[in-house]
Amino acid sequence: MTGPALRIVEAVEEIEMDTDYILYLGRHTLDTALLLAGPILLVCMISGLLVSLFQTVTSIRDMTLTIVPKLLAVAITALMFGNRMVQILVGFTREIFNQIQSYGY
């Protein structure tokens, strides 16, 4: 190998990532994903449960009745929590880029 491919291989060999950091990074990534998806998934689950309960009590079997309330609930939740979600995502991205920068690329 010559050229850029050799430089990439040499750079990868120089990085000393220990298992603790890799586990931290994996856990932090999953925590961030949970913080981003949690509110929307929770609202979707609760609205689906309420719509299913309503359909069972009234014996209405209309497919649009299940979709529209969920979409409205998710849209309202995204509007309410969207700013905080973006802040969490930007903070996570900055941390990842700072870690990349600390390795000297």
C-alpha positions as CSV (number, residue, x, y, z in Angstrom):
1,M,0.0,0.0,0.0
2,T,1.2,3.5,-0.8
3,G,-0.2,7.0,-0.7
4,P,-3.3,7.9,1.3
5,A,-4.2,4.3,2.1
6,L,-0.9,3.8,3.9
7,R,-1.4,7.0,5.9
8,I,-4.8,6.0,7.0
9,V,-3.6,2.6,8.1
10,E,-0.7,4.2,10.0
11,A,-3.1,6.7,11.6
12,V,-5.5,4.0,12.7
13,E,-2.6,2.0,14.3
14,E,-1.5,5.1,16.2
15,I,-4.9,5.6,18.0
16,E,-4.9,4.0,21.5
17,M,-8.6,3.6,22.4
18,D,-9.1,1.5,25.5
19,T,-12.1,-0.6,26.1
20,D,-13.4,1.8,28.8
21,Y,-13.7,4.6,26.4
22,I,-15.4,2.4,23.8
23,L,-17.9,1.2,26.3
24,Y,-18.5,4.8,27.5
25,L,-19.0,5.9,23.9
26,G,-21.5,3.1,23.2
27,R,-23.4,3.8,26.4
28,H,-23.5,7.5,25.8
29,T,-24.7,6.9,22.3
30,L,-27.6,4.7,23.5
31,D,-28.4,7.2,26.2
32,T,-28.6,10.0,23.7
33,A,-30.8,7.9,21.4
34,L,-33.1,7.2,24.3
35,L,-33.3,10.8,25.2
36,L,-34.1,11.8,21.6
37,A,-36.7,9.0,20.8
38,G,-38.2,8.6,24.3
39,P,-40.7,11.4,24.4
40,I,-42.1,10.7,21.0
41,L,-42.2,6.9,21.5
42,L,-43.9,7.4,24.9
43,V,-46.6,9.7,23.5
44,C,-47.2,7.4,20.5
45,M,-47.6,4.4,22.8
46,I,-50.0,6.2,25.2
47,S,-52.1,7.7,22.3
48,G,-52.2,4.2,20.6
49,L,-53.4,2.7,23.9
50,L,-56.1,5.3,24.3
51,V,-57.3,5.0,20.7
52,S,-57.4,1.2,21.0
53,L,-59.4,1.5,24.2
54,F,-61.8,3.9,22.6
55,Q,-62.2,1.6,19.6
56,T,-62.9,-1.3,21.9
57,V,-65.5,0.5,23.9
58,T,-67.3,2.0,20.9
59,S,-66.7,-1.0,18.5
60,I,-65.5,1.4,15.8
61,R,-63.0,-0.2,13.4
62,D,-61.8,2.6,11.2
63,M,-58.1,2.7,10.3
64,T,-58.0,6.5,10.0
65,L,-59.1,6.7,13.6
66,T,-55.8,5.0,14.7
67,I,-53.4,7.0,12.5
68,V,-54.7,10.6,12.8
69,P,-54.5,10.9,16.6
70,K,-51.1,9.3,16.7
71,L,-49.8,11.7,14.0
72,L,-51.3,14.7,15.8
73,A,-49.8,13.6,19.2
74,V,-46.4,13.0,17.6
75,A,-46.4,16.3,15.9
76,I,-47.4,18.2,19.0
77,T,-44.7,16.3,21.0
78,A,-42.1,17.1,18.3
79,L,-43.1,20.8,18.5
80,M,-42.9,20.8,22.3
81,F,-39.7,18.9,22.8
82,G,-38.0,19.6,19.5
83,N,-35.8,22.4,20.8
84,R,-34.5,20.3,23.6
85,M,-33.9,17.3,21.3
86,V,-31.9,19.4,18.9
87,Q,-29.8,20.8,21.9
88,I,-29.1,17.2,23.0
89,L,-28.1,16.1,19.5
90,V,-25.9,19.2,19.0
91,G,-24.2,18.6,22.3
92,F,-23.5,14.9,21.5
93,T,-22.2,15.8,18.1
94,R,-19.9,18.5,19.5
95,E,-18.6,16.0,22.0
96,I,-17.9,13.4,19.3
97,F,-16.1,15.9,17.1
98,N,-14.0,17.1,20.0
99,Q,-13.0,13.6,20.7
100,I,-12.1,13.1,17.0
101,Q,-10.1,16.4,17.2
102,S,-8.2,15.3,20.3
103,Y,-6.9,12.3,18.4
104,G,-5.2,14.7,16.0
105,Y,-6.9,14.3,12.7
